[in-house]
Amino acid sequence: MNEKFRIASLLHTDVKQTALHDYDVNTAQKVRNYHRSFPMYKQTPLCCMQNTAADLGLGNIYVKNEAERFGLNAFKVLGGSFAVGSILAERAGKNIFDTDYTQLISAEIKNKNKDLTFITATDGNHGRGVAWSARQFGCKSIVYMPKGSVAERLENIKKAGADASITDLNYDNTVRLATKHANENGFFLVQDTAFDNYVEIPQRIMQGYCTMALEAHEQLPEKPTHIFLQAGVGSMAAAVTAFFASVYGENRPVITIVEPLTADCFYRTAKANDGKMHCVDGDMKTIMAGLACGEPCSLAWDILSQYADHFIAFHDEAAADGMRLLARPYGQDTPIVAGESGASAFGCATEIMRNPELSELRKILQLNENSVVLFFNTEGATDTENYNKIIKEL
């Protein structure tokens, strides 16, 4: 196998069958009803890339383009807004599944919550979504970013209304900092990483992503045979996996989770397959900033360990190639602006199909001319300078 691609596969011979009702169609419809109540809600497009698929030797490709979500250039606001809304609904004695935007912005609830502060750690998109959500409901927000974060992402978070800053810590330690300050100051932590006594909010964030999965399911004109999903802490990948597992049962698509070589905690955990989480320490340098997370979310792993089939860690240049191909697809396929993390799964699959050295990997994944592959472009160009630089390269 090519040294720039590592794969671990799970056979699921002893599956615990975690209940999927928290992420099934019924739940997803309720979550989408909540998101639909926002005046800025609009279903994001599902792009068919049939010409590009044919060139790669695939049957068809579909890309759910989340760069257009709520005008925030990323899907993350779906989770952040649902989690923030659930906290506000609970404080008002309501169930988030029966609550909408209009109720939460009422003068009575807004006045009750005007001094609330939400806090989070982020590589960019999640923090922007939390800040935007807090502002919608008249609350405050604090956002911490790991060292090396891009100034443009920081400024966009500030524009969304947050008190935001870049720390001198890596992502996982930045999460610990946000948690510490939440506990010390009575802030509400909105983080998509579960840990001891902190499960409900990460689950609400994951449920928020079901809106994206449900839309894609309804938009698809044919059943996908394969789904590729990028993972940072794994919350999006797990939510989408759980949704499609609930829809298709034993006939679910082949699900592959991808992450950078330098932040391959899910690959390591799947490879070891010993019932323990295997984390990554250090700076985890990668152009896929949104995926530079060294510690898997335990809620996510509970799902992925049962319903995901393959885990791949791969190199940065494949993600860059994915950005370039999405920007300049074949034939009449619609161009898509995808950031480094957004294009990661697409770029990983693209190289697998193009690189002769990865023929064995194609066989393992069962990728061929009959494959219908679904991807999620989770972000647009959130680092404009780097995006333009990458796209111009041959």
N, C-alpha and C positions, 0 to 999 in steps of 0.2 A: 504493500500500500504506500502511496505517496506520503512522505514525511510531513507534508503540509495539511494532510487530512487524517484525522483519527476518528474511528467509529467504534461505538459500543452498542450492541443490540440486546434487547430483552425478549425472552421467549414467552413470558406471562404464563408459566405453567402452574403457578401457585398464586393466583390473583385474589386479593381480599374483596374485590368488587365493592369499592367505596361507592356509597350512594351518590348518584349523579343528579338527583332531583334539584339540588341547589343551583345547577347550571343547565337544566333542561329547557325545552322549548317554552313550557309554561312560565318558568321563572324568567327566561329571556324576554318574553313578551311583556311581562310586568315591568322589567327594568327598562325596556324600550319605551313603554308608556310614560315612564318618568322622564326619560330623555326627550321624548316627543313634546312634553309640556313646556320645554324651553323654547322661547320664540325664535332662537337661532338654530334650532335643530333642522338638519337636512340630511337625508340618507346619502352616504358617500358612494361613489361609483365603483362598480365591479368591471374591470377592463378585461376584455378577451384579447389575447395575444396569439392568435392562431398561426400567423406567419412566422413569428419568432419561435413558436413551439415546433413548427415543421422544420425550421433550420436546425434546431437543437436535437431533432430526432424524437420529439414527443408528440402525443396526440393533440393536446391542447393545454393552454396555460390561462389561468385567471388570476388577476391581481386586484385585491380589494385595496383601493387607494385612500388611506386615512389621512393623507396630507391635507385634505379639505375639511376635516372635522372641526366644527364650531369656530372656524377661522383661526385655529391655534396651531395648525401645521403638524398635528400629531393626534393619535388615538387616545393618549393617556388621560385626557379630560373626562372620558367616559367613566373611568374608575374613580378618579378624584372627585368628580361631581356627585357620584352615587354615594361614596363614602361620607363626604361632607353632608350631603342631604340626609343620610341615615342618622347622623349624630344630631342634627337639628330636629329631625322628625321625632327622635326618641325624647329629646328634651321637651318637646311639645306634647308628649303623650300619644304620638301617632306611630303607625307602622309605615316604614318607607315604601313598602309595596302598594300602599293605598294613598300615598302622598304625592303631590306634584309641585312643580315650580311655583305656580300661583299661590298656593298655600304657604310655601316657605318664604316668599317675599312679602307676605302680608305685613302690615304695619305692626301688628301685635307681636308676631314672631320675630321680626327684624329688631324691634326695640328690645326684646328679651335677650337677643343674642349679640347686640352691638359691641359688647366688650369681649366677646370670645376670640381667642387666637388659635389658629391651626398652624401646626409646625410639621415640617417634613424635610427629608434629605432627598436629593435628586441629582441625576446626571443632566437634567434639563427639562424634558417634556413633562414628567410627572409633576415637578414643582410648579411649572407654568400652569398646569391644569388645576392644581390645588389652589394656587393663588387666584386664578380666575374665578374658581368656584366660590372661594371665600368672599371675594368682592361682590359677586352676584347676590349673596345673601347678607351683605352688610357687615361682614366679619373681617378680622385682621388675619394676616398670615406671615409666617417666618419661614424662609427657605434657605437651607444650607446646601452647598455644592462641594464636591470633592476637588482636591488640588488638580490643576491642569484643565479645569473646565473652561470652555470657550466664553469669551466676553460677550459675544452676541446672545448666547443662551441666557447668561446672567441678566443682561439688559432687558430681554423679553420677559423674564420673570418679574423684574422690577416694574415694568410697564403694566403687568397684570395686577399690580397692587401689593406685592410682597416686600417685606424687609428682607432682602436677599444678599448673600455673601458667599465667597469662595473660601473654603477652609484649607488647611495644610495637611489634610488627612485623605486617605483613600475612601472609596465609596462606603464600604462596610463600617469603617470607623466614623464616618460622617453620620451614618444612621444612628450609631451609638450616641453621638453627640446630641443629635436632635431628640433622641429618647430621653437622655439625661435632662435636657433643658425642659422638655415637656413635663417630666415628673417633678422637677424643682419648682416650676412656675405655674402649674395647673393648666398648661396648654393641652390642646387635643392633638395627639400624634396621628397623622394620616400617612401611614407607611405600608407599602405592599410586601413587606417582609414579616412573616409570622415568627414569634418567639414566645417564651414562657409568659402565659397570661395575656398574650396579645395576638388574638386570632380573629375576632369579629371584624375589625376594620379591614385587614388584608382580604378577608373573604368578601366583604362588600365591594372592595376595589375589583376583585376578580369577577364578581357578578356584574359589575358595571361594564366589563368588556364583552359580556354576552350580547349586548346590543349590536356590536360589530359582527359577531359570529352569526347572529340571527339574520341580520341584513344580508350577509354573504350567502347564507343558506337559501334564502328566498330569491336572491338574484341569480343563483347558479342555474343554468338551463340543463345541466347534466350533473350526475354524481361525480365528485372528484375521486380518483383512485389514490391520490397522494396529497398530503398537506405538509408543507414545510413551515416551521415556526421558529423564530428567533427567541432566545432566552437570555435575559439578564438574571434577575432573581427568579424568573419563571412564571410570574403571575399571569401574564397574557397567554403564554404558551399553554399553561394548564387550563385556563378558562376555556380557550378555544377547543382544546383537546377534549375536555369534559363535555362541552356542548355537542360536538360531532359524535362522540362516543355514545351520548344519550340518544342522538337522532338515529344512528345506524346500527347500534348494538355490535354484535359479533361481525357484522359486515362493514365496519367502519373503514375509512381510508387508511392506508399506510401512513403513519404519522412520524415525522422526523424532526427532532429538535436540534437546532444549530447554535453555536456560540463561538467566540474568538478562541484561538489557541491559548492566549494569555489569560483568559478568564473562563476556563472550561470546567466549572464546578459540577455541572450536570453530567458531562461526559465522564468525569472522574468517579462520580457517585454511581453512575450506571455501570462503568467498567468494573468497579470493585464489587458491586452487587452484594454487599455484606450487611445491609440494613442500617448502615451509618451514612451520614452526610460527609462528603469530602470537599473541603473548601480550598480556596486559592488565596494566598496572602500577597502582599506587595502592591506595586503600583498598577499592574495589569494594563500596560500600555497597549492601546489598540485604536484604530480610527473609529471603531464601532463603540463610541463612548457610552451610548445607552445600554450596552451589554456588558460593560466592564464591572461586573459584580462578582464577588468571590464566594458568596455564601448563598446557597439555594434557599428559597422560601419552603419551609416544611410542608405547608398546605399544597404548594405546587408539586413538590416531589411525591406526595401521597397519590396525586392524580397521575402524574407522568410515569411513575414507576409501574402503574397498572395499565395504562392505555396508550402510551407512546411506544413506538417500536424501535426507533434508532436515535442515537445521540451522536452528533458529529461536531468536532472542534476543527476549525479551519482557519486559514491565514487571511490577513487583511486584504491582500490584492484581489482575492476573489470577490470580496464585497465591493471594492472599487470597480471591478469589471461589471458587476451587477448594476451599479449606478449608471455606468456608461451605456449598457445595453438597454436599460429601461428608458434612458433619455433619448436613445437613437435605436428604436426597435426595428424589426424587419417589415418590409411591405407597408401596408396601410395601418399597422398596429398603432394605437394611440401612445404617444410619448408620455412618460411618467417621471415627474421630479421626485426622486427618492434620496433621502439622506443615507449616511453610512450604515446606521443600524436598520433603517427601513428597507434597504436593498440587500441586507445580509443574507437572508434565506434564499432569495432569488439568485444572488451571486454564487452562493454555495452550490446550488443545484445546477446552475449554468456551467460551472467548471467541471462538475461531475460528468455532465453530458458531453463536454467538448474535449476534455483531456484524455488522450489514449491511455495514459498511465492509470486512470481511474476506472477502467473497464470492469474490474472485479467489484468495485463499489456500486456501479450501475446494476450489476447482477444481484447484489445483496439487497439493494433498494427496490429491485424489480421495476426499474425505469426503462421504458421502451416506447415504441411508436404508438402504443395503445394507451399510454398513461395520460390522465387528465389531472393536472397539478394545480393546486390552489396555494397562493401566497398572500401575505398581508404586508403591504407597504405601510409600515407603522409611523413614518414621519416623512416630511418633505425636507427641503434644504434648511436645516436649523443652524448650520454653520456655513453661511453663504460663501465666504472666502474659500474654504476648503472644498466645498462642493464644486465651485467653478474651476478650481485648480484640477480636481480629479476628472471632471467631465472633459476638460481640454486635452488631457493626456490620451495618447493613442494606446 
